[in-house]
Amino acid sequence: MKAKVDPDLCIGCGLCVTTCPEVYKMEGDKAIVHVSIIPKAAEENCQKACDECPVTAIIITK
Ligand code: SF4
């Protein structure tokens, strides 16, 4: 499982970082994915962060 944040859509609300800091972090005023492969243990929270993003900026690929 992989994830990325579309920087053109991200509004920097920080919700994904709060929900899943194992995968997301803030870089300036945008969130980024700081791991290349999502650890198994973080997959559920990573998906939750994707579902919660108010502007659907998170793209997850299996
Ligand atoms: S939840 Fe969405 S809009 Fe908010 S920081 Fe994360 S990627 Fe950006």
Residues whose N, C-alpha, C, O or C-beta is under 5 A from the ligand:
A	BS01	SF4	V5 C10 I11 G12 C13 G14 L15 C16 A31 A49 C53 P54 V55 A57
